[in-house]
Amino acid sequence: MIRPDLSLPIPEHIAAAHFIGIGGSGMSGLARMFLARGIRVSGSDRADSPGLRQLEALGARVHVGHDAANLGDADTVIHTGAIWPENPEFLLAKERGMPVIHRSQALHWLIGRRRLVSVAGAHGKTTSTGMIVTALQALGEDPTFVNGGVIAQLGVSSGTGSDELFVIEADESDGTFELYDTSIALITNVDPDHLDHYGTRDAFDAAFARFADGAREAVVISADDPGALRVAARLTHPHIITFGESDAADLRVSDINTDGPVAFTIVRGAESVSTQLAIPGAHNAINATGVVAVLVALGHDLEASVRAVEGFTGTLRRFELHGVQRGVSVYDDYAHHPTEVAAALAAARTVVGTGRIIAVHQPHTFSRTRDMFQEFADVLESHADHTVVLDVYGAREDPLPGVTGALVSEAFADPEHVHFISDWQDAADYTALVARDGDFVITLGCGNVNLIVPQLLDALAHTPSTADVAPGE
C-alpha cells in the first residue's frame, strides 16, 4: 500500500483527473463530483463493476486493469492508499512529474471554503453520514456530500448541492481526517483499529483528539463509548455535545425497543421526542441520536431534526436484503470489525423471529485477522447460530504465514457451529444445505464477500434443505 503524503502540494487548477482505483465507493463518488465540476475524468480499477459502467455513462473514460497507457492526457493523478507502489500508472505519473495526490487531498480540494461536517469513528460513520445528508434534505437544505457507501434512497454515494454545507465521511484509517478544515466534527466511537498505521492506542486516540479540537464550531461525541470518553478527556474544545445512553449525555437516548425497526426516545433537558426508524438495530438508535445532535448544532429544532432522520432507509452493504429463496432471506453487511459484526448480528436477531442466523464471514486483511481472530470467533459464536468462514481478503496487504480464515474457525469453543470453507461455491452449497425456511443468511466483511450473494441465492434455489444437518439446534 501507499501511505498518503499530505505534504505534497495540491494543484490550484485541475482540468483532467485520472483516478487509480476509481471503482471503489469513495473514489467513484469523488469522480462523480469532478465530472459535475466539468473536469475530464478517467480512471482504472482491477475489476469491472456496475460503478465503472455508471461512471462511463456519465462521461468518464474507464479501464479495467492497470496500465501506464491509461493515463492519457490527465494533468493530475488521484489514488487510494490501497494501490501498490509498483502500479504502472502511479509510476508513470511520478516519472512525468505530474501532481499525484491522495484521494483525501482531492476531497479537500473539492470542499474549498464550504461549511464542513466531518463524520469519523471506527464504526457507524457511513450510516451516520447518510443520515445527516438525507435529514438535511428533509429539512429543506441542499448539501454537497461524499459518503463511503451508496445512500439507498438517493442511489449515489456523493452529490453536489447548492448550499454552503458539505458533509463527508472522514477516514481515520490513515490519519487523513486531520487534513480537513472541519466546522462540526461527529465522532461515533473510537474503537482501536488501524494500529498498523498508528502503532499504539494512545497515538490513535491522540489523532482523534487533534481532529476534534480542530473543529471550528462544535464537537459531537459519544458519551458511551470507552474510546470516545478517553478522547473527550483530552479535548480543550469550548463547544462539546455528547450523545448516547449515558445519563450524562447532552442528548440522551432511552426506551430503545428493537422489536423490528428500532424505536426510542431522545431527551435533551426538558425536551423529549419519541421516534421510530425505518431500519433495525439498537446501534442505529445511537447513530441517529448523534446525527440529531449534529443537526441541532447546525441550528435546527430538536423535534424537526428527529422527524428528519425517520425517513433514512440505510446505505448499500449495510444490512442490505438481496433476496429471499426457499423462505431464506439473504443479507449483506459491510461489518469487518468485531464490534460491527456484533451490531449487525444483533440487528438481525431483532427481525429474524424464530428463524436462525447463518453468518458467512470473510476476514478482512491479514493483520486484523492475526490480531483479532479470537474476538471475531467469540462474537460470531455468541451472536450467530452457525458460521461459515471464508478465507482472508488481503486488500492492501501481503499474506502472512499461517494467517487464514481457519484461525477464526479454530478459535470457536464449539466446532459444531462453524465451518471454514475456502472455496466459494462449496461455501454457498453448504450454506444452502443447512438453511431452512425462516432463516437469515448474512454475509459479513468489507472485501468482496458481497459477490458471493448470487451464488448463495442460486444454491438456495436449487438445493433442498436437509433438516438433519441443520446447525444450531
C-alpha positions as CSV (number, residue, x, y, z in Angstrom):
1,M,0.0,0.0,0.0
2,I,1.0,3.7,-0.4
3,R,0.9,5.9,2.7
4,P,-0.5,9.3,1.8
5,D,2.0,12.1,1.7
6,L,-0.1,15.0,2.8
7,S,2.8,17.4,2.4
8,L,2.5,17.2,-1.4
9,P,1.1,20.4,-2.9
10,I,-2.5,20.2,-4.3
11,P,-2.8,21.8,-7.7
12,E,-4.7,25.0,-7.8
13,H,-6.4,24.1,-11.1
14,I,-7.3,20.6,-12.4
15,A,-8.6,20.1,-15.9
16,A,-8.2,16.3,-16.4
17,A,-8.0,13.9,-13.4
18,H,-7.1,10.3,-13.6
19,F,-8.3,8.1,-10.7
20,I,-6.3,4.9,-9.8
21,G,-8.8,2.6,-8.1
22,I,-11.9,4.5,-9.5
23,G,-14.3,1.7,-8.8
24,G,-14.4,2.0,-5.0
25,S,-17.4,3.6,-3.4
26,G,-15.4,6.6,-2.1
27,M,-13.3,7.1,-5.3
28,S,-16.3,6.7,-7.6
29,G,-18.1,9.3,-5.5
30,L,-15.2,11.7,-5.9
31,A,-15.1,11.0,-9.7
32,R,-18.8,11.9,-10.0
33,M,-18.1,15.2,-8.3
34,F,-15.2,16.0,-10.6
35,L,-17.4,15.3,-13.5
36,A,-20.1,17.6,-12.1
37,R,-17.5,20.3,-12.0
38,G,-16.9,19.9,-15.7
39,I,-13.5,18.2,-15.2
40,R,-12.5,15.5,-17.6
41,V,-12.2,12.2,-15.7
42,S,-10.5,8.9,-16.5
43,G,-9.7,6.0,-14.2
44,S,-8.9,2.4,-13.8
45,D,-9.7,-0.5,-11.5
46,R,-8.6,-4.1,-11.3
47,A,-12.1,-5.5,-12.0
48,D,-15.2,-4.4,-13.9
49,S,-18.2,-3.3,-11.9
50,P,-21.6,-1.6,-12.3
51,G,-20.0,1.5,-10.7
52,L,-17.5,1.7,-13.6
53,R,-20.2,1.4,-16.1
54,Q,-22.2,4.2,-14.4
55,L,-19.2,6.5,-14.5
56,E,-18.7,5.7,-18.1
57,A,-22.3,6.6,-18.8
58,L,-21.6,10.0,-17.1
59,G,-18.7,10.7,-19.4
60,A,-15.7,9.2,-17.7
61,R,-13.1,7.1,-19.6
62,V,-12.7,3.9,-17.5
63,H,-10.4,1.0,-17.9
64,V,-10.4,-2.5,-16.4
65,G,-6.9,-3.3,-15.3
66,H,-3.9,-1.0,-14.6
67,D,-1.7,0.0,-17.4
68,A,0.5,3.1,-18.0
69,A,-1.3,3.9,-21.2
70,N,-4.5,4.6,-19.2
71,L,-3.1,7.9,-18.1
72,G,-3.9,9.5,-21.4
73,D,-3.8,13.3,-21.2
74,A,-4.6,13.6,-17.5
75,D,-2.9,16.5,-15.7
76,T,-3.4,15.2,-12.1
77,V,-3.5,11.7,-10.7
78,I,-5.6,10.8,-7.7
79,H,-5.1,7.5,-5.9
80,T,-6.2,5.5,-2.9
81,G,-3.8,4.1,-0.3
82,A,-4.7,0.6,-1.4
83,I,-2.6,0.6,-4.5
84,W,0.9,-0.7,-4.6
85,P,4.0,1.5,-5.3
86,E,4.6,-0.7,-8.4
87,N,1.3,0.4,-10.0
88,P,2.3,1.3,-13.6
89,E,0.0,4.3,-13.8
90,F,1.4,5.6,-10.5
91,L,5.0,5.1,-11.6
92,L,4.5,6.8,-15.0
93,A,2.8,9.8,-13.3
94,K,5.8,10.2,-11.0
95,E,8.2,9.9,-13.9
96,R,6.3,12.6,-15.8
97,G,6.4,14.9,-12.7
98,M,2.7,15.1,-12.6
99,P,0.8,16.1,-9.4
100,V,0.0,12.8,-7.7
101,I,-2.3,13.2,-4.8
102,H,-4.2,11.0,-2.3
103,R,-8.0,10.9,-2.5
104,S,-8.3,12.9,0.8
105,Q,-6.4,15.7,-0.8
106,A,-8.7,15.6,-3.8
107,L,-11.7,15.8,-1.4
108,H,-10.0,18.7,0.4
109,W,-9.7,20.5,-3.0
110,L,-13.4,19.9,-3.7
111,I,-14.6,21.2,-0.3
112,G,-12.9,24.5,-0.7
113,R,-14.3,27.0,1.8
114,R,-17.6,25.4,2.5
115,R,-19.0,24.8,6.0
116,L,-17.9,21.2,6.6
117,V,-19.5,18.4,8.7
118,S,-17.0,15.6,9.1
119,V,-18.1,12.2,10.5
120,A,-15.4,10.0,11.9
121,G,-15.3,6.8,14.0
122,A,-14.4,3.2,13.9
123,H,-18.0,2.2,13.2
124,G,-21.2,3.8,12.1
125,K,-19.7,6.7,10.1
126,T,-21.2,5.6,6.7
127,T,-24.6,5.2,8.2
128,S,-24.4,8.4,10.2
129,T,-23.1,10.4,7.2
130,G,-26.0,9.1,5.1
131,M,-28.5,10.0,7.9
132,I,-27.1,13.6,8.1
133,V,-27.4,14.0,4.3
134,T,-31.0,12.7,4.0
135,A,-32.1,14.5,7.2
136,L,-30.7,17.8,5.9
137,Q,-32.6,17.3,2.6
138,A,-35.8,16.6,4.6
139,L,-35.2,19.8,6.5
140,G,-35.1,21.7,3.2
141,E,-31.3,22.1,2.8
142,D,-29.3,21.0,-0.2
143,P,-25.8,19.9,1.0
144,T,-22.9,18.6,-1.1
145,F,-21.7,15.3,0.2
146,V,-19.3,12.4,-0.2
147,N,-20.0,9.2,1.7
148,G,-18.1,5.9,1.9
149,G,-21.2,4.0,0.7
150,V,-24.2,4.4,-1.5
151,I,-27.1,6.0,0.3
152,A,-30.1,3.7,-0.5
153,Q,-32.8,6.3,-1.1
154,L,-30.5,8.5,-3.2
155,G,-28.8,5.7,-5.2
156,V,-25.4,7.5,-5.0
157,S,-22.5,8.0,-2.6
158,S,-21.9,11.6,-3.5
159,G,-23.9,14.6,-4.7
160,T,-23.4,18.3,-5.5
161,G,-25.7,20.6,-3.7
162,S,-26.4,24.3,-3.8
163,D,-26.0,25.2,-0.1
164,E,-22.8,26.1,1.8
165,L,-22.9,22.8,3.7
166,F,-20.6,20.0,2.8
167,V,-20.9,16.6,4.6
168,I,-18.2,13.9,4.4
169,E,-17.3,10.6,5.9
170,A,-13.8,11.3,7.2
171,D,-11.4,8.4,7.1
172,E,-9.3,7.9,10.2
173,S,-7.6,4.7,9.0
174,D,-4.5,6.6,7.7
175,G,-4.8,9.9,9.5
176,T,-6.1,11.8,6.6
177,F,-9.2,13.0,8.6
178,E,-6.9,15.7,10.1
179,L,-6.4,17.3,6.7
180,Y,-9.9,18.8,6.5
181,D,-11.0,22.3,7.8
182,T,-13.9,20.9,9.7
183,S,-16.7,23.1,11.2
184,I,-18.6,20.4,13.0
185,A,-17.0,17.0,13.9
186,L,-19.0,14.0,14.8
187,I,-17.2,11.1,16.5
188,T,-19.3,8.0,16.6
189,N,-16.8,5.9,18.6
190,V,-13.1,5.3,19.0
191,D,-12.6,1.6,18.9
192,P,-8.9,0.9,18.4
193,D,-8.3,-0.2,14.9
194,H,-5.8,0.6,12.2
195,L,-2.9,0.1,14.6
196,D,-0.8,-0.9,11.6
197,H,-0.8,2.8,10.8
198,Y,-0.8,4.4,14.3
199,G,1.3,1.9,16.2
200,T,-0.4,2.4,19.6
201,R,-3.8,3.1,21.0
202,D,-2.5,6.3,22.5
203,A,-1.4,7.5,19.1
204,F,-4.9,6.5,17.7
205,D,-6.7,8.5,20.5
206,A,-4.4,11.5,20.0
207,A,-5.2,11.7,16.3
208,F,-9.0,11.8,17.1
209,A,-8.3,14.5,19.7
210,R,-6.5,16.7,17.2
211,F,-9.3,16.1,14.7
212,A,-11.9,17.1,17.2
213,D,-10.1,20.1,18.7
214,G,-9.6,21.4,15.1
215,A,-13.4,21.8,14.5
216,R,-14.2,25.5,14.2
217,E,-17.8,25.2,15.6
218,A,-18.6,22.1,17.6
219,V,-17.6,18.6,18.5
220,V,-20.4,15.9,18.8
221,I,-19.0,12.8,20.5
222,S,-20.3,9.6,22.1
223,A,-20.9,9.6,25.8
224,D,-21.0,5.8,25.9
225,D,-18.0,4.5,24.0
226,P,-14.9,4.0,26.2
227,G,-12.6,5.2,23.5
228,A,-14.7,8.3,22.9
229,L,-14.6,9.0,26.6
230,R,-10.8,8.8,26.5
231,V,-10.6,11.2,23.6
232,A,-13.1,13.6,25.3
233,A,-10.9,13.8,28.3
234,R,-8.1,15.2,26.1
235,L,-10.2,17.8,24.4
236,T,-9.9,21.6,25.0
237,H,-12.7,22.5,22.6
238,P,-15.2,25.1,24.0
239,H,-18.3,23.5,22.5
240,I,-18.7,19.8,23.0
241,I,-22.1,18.0,22.7
242,T,-22.3,14.4,23.9
243,F,-24.9,11.8,22.9
244,G,-25.8,8.3,24.0
245,E,-27.5,6.2,26.7
246,S,-25.4,7.7,29.5
247,D,-27.3,9.8,32.0
248,A,-24.5,12.4,31.5
249,A,-25.2,12.8,27.7
250,D,-26.4,16.1,26.4
251,L,-28.7,14.2,24.1
252,R,-29.8,11.0,25.8
253,V,-31.4,8.1,24.0
254,S,-33.7,6.0,26.1
255,D,-36.5,3.4,25.9
256,I,-34.9,1.6,23.0
257,N,-37.2,-1.1,21.5
258,T,-35.5,-3.4,19.0
259,D,-38.6,-5.4,18.1
260,G,-38.5,-4.8,14.4
261,P,-37.5,-1.3,13.2
262,V,-35.8,0.3,16.2
263,A,-38.0,2.7,18.3
264,F,-36.6,5.0,21.0
265,T,-36.8,8.4,22.7
266,I,-34.3,11.3,22.6
267,V,-34.1,13.5,25.6
268,R,-32.5,16.9,25.8
269,G,-33.0,18.8,29.1
270,A,-36.8,19.1,29.5
271,E,-37.5,18.2,25.8
272,S,-38.4,14.6,24.9
273,V,-39.1,13.3,21.4
274,S,-40.1,9.6,20.6
275,T,-39.4,8.2,17.2
276,Q,-39.0,5.0,15.1
277,L,-36.5,4.5,12.3
278,A,-37.1,2.6,9.1
279,I,-34.1,0.4,9.9
280,P,-33.4,-2.1,12.7
281,G,-30.8,-2.3,15.5
282,A,-30.1,-0.6,18.8
283,H,-26.8,0.7,17.3
284,N,-28.8,2.7,14.8
285,A,-30.8,4.4,17.6
286,I,-27.4,5.6,18.9
287,N,-26.3,6.6,15.4
288,A,-29.5,8.6,14.9
289,T,-29.0,10.4,18.2
290,G,-25.5,11.5,17.2
291,V,-27.0,12.7,13.9
292,V,-29.7,14.7,15.7
293,A,-27.0,16.3,17.9
294,V,-25.3,17.4,14.7
295,L,-28.5,18.9,13.3
296,V,-29.1,20.7,16.5
297,A,-25.5,22.1,16.4
298,L,-26.3,23.3,12.8
299,G,-29.2,25.3,14.3
300,H,-32.2,23.0,13.7
301,D,-35.0,22.4,16.1
302,L,-34.8,19.1,18.1
303,E,-38.2,17.7,17.1
304,A,-37.8,18.7,13.5
305,S,-34.4,17.0,13.5
306,V,-35.8,13.8,14.9
307,R,-38.5,13.7,12.4
308,A,-36.0,14.3,9.6
309,V,-33.9,11.2,10.4
310,E,-37.0,8.9,10.4
311,G,-37.0,8.6,6.6
312,F,-33.5,7.2,6.3
313,T,-33.6,3.7,4.7
314,G,-29.9,2.8,5.0
315,T,-26.8,2.5,2.9
316,L,-25.9,-0.2,0.5
317,R,-23.9,-3.1,2.1
318,R,-25.2,-2.1,5.5
319,F,-27.8,-4.8,6.5
320,E,-29.0,-4.9,2.9
321,L,-31.5,-7.5,1.8
322,H,-30.6,-9.1,-1.6
323,G,-33.3,-11.6,-1.9
324,V,-35.3,-14.5,-0.5
325,Q,-35.2,-18.1,-1.8
326,R,-37.0,-21.0,-0.3
327,G,-38.0,-18.8,2.7
328,V,-34.4,-18.0,3.5
329,S,-33.5,-14.2,3.5
330,V,-30.0,-13.3,2.2
331,Y,-28.5,-10.1,3.6
332,D,-25.1,-8.5,3.1
333,D,-23.3,-6.2,5.6
334,Y,-20.0,-4.4,5.5
335,A,-19.1,-5.3,9.1
336,H,-15.4,-6.1,9.3
337,H,-14.5,-5.4,13.0
338,P,-15.8,-7.5,15.9
339,T,-17.9,-4.6,17.3
340,E,-19.5,-4.1,13.9
341,V,-20.2,-7.8,13.4
342,A,-21.9,-7.9,16.9
343,A,-24.1,-4.9,15.9
344,A,-25.1,-6.4,12.6
345,L,-25.9,-9.8,14.1
346,A,-27.8,-8.2,17.0
347,A,-29.9,-6.2,14.5
348,A,-30.6,-9.4,12.5
349,R,-31.7,-11.1,15.7
350,T,-34.4,-8.5,16.3
351,V,-36.1,-9.2,13.0
352,V,-35.4,-12.9,12.3
353,G,-38.2,-14.1,14.6
354,T,-38.0,-17.8,15.2
355,G,-35.5,-18.3,12.4
356,R,-31.8,-18.8,12.8
357,I,-28.9,-16.7,11.7
358,I,-26.2,-18.2,9.5
359,A,-23.2,-15.9,9.1
360,V,-20.9,-16.0,6.1
361,H,-17.8,-14.2,7.4
362,Q,-14.9,-13.0,5.2
363,P,-12.0,-11.9,7.4
364,H,-10.5,-8.6,6.2
365,T,-6.7,-8.1,6.0
366,F,-4.2,-10.5,7.3
367,S,-3.0,-8.2,10.1
368,R,-6.5,-7.7,11.5
369,T,-7.2,-11.5,11.3
370,R,-3.9,-12.2,13.1
371,D,-4.7,-9.7,15.8
372,M,-8.4,-10.2,16.3
373,F,-9.3,-13.8,15.3
374,Q,-10.3,-14.7,18.8
375,E,-12.6,-11.6,19.2
376,F,-14.2,-12.5,15.8
377,A,-14.7,-16.1,16.9
378,D,-16.3,-15.0,20.2
379,V,-18.7,-12.6,18.6
380,L,-19.7,-14.9,15.8
381,E,-20.2,-17.9,18.1
382,S,-22.3,-15.9,20.6
383,H,-24.4,-13.9,18.1
384,A,-24.9,-16.4,15.1
385,D,-26.4,-19.8,15.2
386,H,-23.9,-21.0,12.7
387,T,-20.9,-19.5,10.9
388,V,-19.3,-20.2,7.5
389,V,-15.8,-18.7,7.5
390,L,-14.2,-17.9,4.1
391,D,-10.5,-17.2,3.5
392,V,-8.9,-13.8,4.2
393,Y,-9.5,-10.9,1.9
394,G,-6.0,-9.3,1.9
395,A,-6.9,-5.9,0.4
396,R,-3.7,-3.9,0.5
397,E,-1.6,-6.5,2.5
398,D,0.7,-9.3,1.5
399,P,-0.2,-12.7,3.0
400,L,1.2,-13.5,6.5
401,P,2.5,-17.1,7.2
402,G,-0.2,-19.2,8.9
403,V,-2.9,-16.5,8.7
404,T,-6.0,-17.8,7.0
405,G,-9.7,-17.9,7.8
406,A,-9.1,-21.1,9.7
407,L,-7.7,-19.0,12.5
408,V,-11.2,-17.8,13.2
409,S,-13.0,-21.1,12.9
410,E,-10.4,-22.9,15.0
411,A,-11.0,-20.4,17.8
412,F,-14.6,-21.4,18.3
413,A,-15.3,-23.2,21.5
414,D,-17.8,-25.5,19.8
415,P,-16.6,-26.6,16.4
416,E,-20.1,-27.9,15.5
417,H,-21.2,-24.3,15.0
418,V,-18.6,-23.3,12.4
419,H,-17.1,-24.4,9.1
420,F,-14.1,-23.0,7.3
421,I,-14.6,-23.3,3.6
422,S,-12.2,-21.5,1.3
423,D,-14.0,-22.4,-2.0
424,W,-16.9,-20.0,-2.5
425,Q,-19.1,-22.5,-4.4
426,D,-18.6,-25.1,-1.7
427,A,-19.4,-22.5,0.9
428,A,-22.6,-21.5,-0.9
429,D,-23.7,-25.1,-1.4
430,Y,-23.1,-25.9,2.3
431,T,-25.0,-22.8,3.4
432,A,-27.9,-23.7,1.2
433,L,-27.9,-27.3,2.5
434,V,-28.3,-26.3,6.1
435,A,-30.5,-23.2,5.7
436,R,-34.3,-23.6,6.1
437,D,-37.5,-21.6,5.9
438,G,-37.3,-18.5,8.2
439,D,-33.5,-18.4,8.5
440,F,-31.3,-15.4,7.8
441,V,-28.1,-15.8,5.9
442,I,-25.9,-12.7,6.2
443,T,-22.5,-12.1,4.6
444,L,-20.1,-10.1,6.7
445,G,-17.0,-8.2,5.5
446,C,-15.7,-5.1,3.7
447,G,-13.8,-7.0,1.0
448,N,-15.7,-8.6,-1.9
449,V,-17.8,-11.1,0.1
450,N,-20.9,-9.4,-1.3
451,L,-20.1,-11.1,-4.6
452,I,-20.9,-14.5,-3.2
453,V,-24.6,-13.4,-2.7
454,P,-25.7,-14.5,-6.2
455,Q,-24.1,-17.9,-5.6
456,L,-25.9,-18.2,-2.2
457,L,-29.3,-17.3,-3.8
458,D,-28.7,-19.7,-6.7
459,A,-27.6,-22.5,-4.3
460,L,-30.7,-21.9,-2.2
461,A,-33.0,-22.1,-5.2
462,H,-31.5,-25.5,-6.3
463,T,-30.8,-27.2,-3.0
464,P,-33.5,-28.5,-0.7
465,S,-32.9,-28.0,3.0
466,T,-31.6,-31.1,4.9
467,A,-33.0,-30.7,8.4
468,D,-30.9,-33.4,10.0
469,V,-27.7,-31.5,9.4
470,A,-29.2,-28.1,10.3
471,P,-26.9,-26.3,12.7
472,G,-27.7,-24.5,15.9
473,E,-30.4,-26.8,17.1
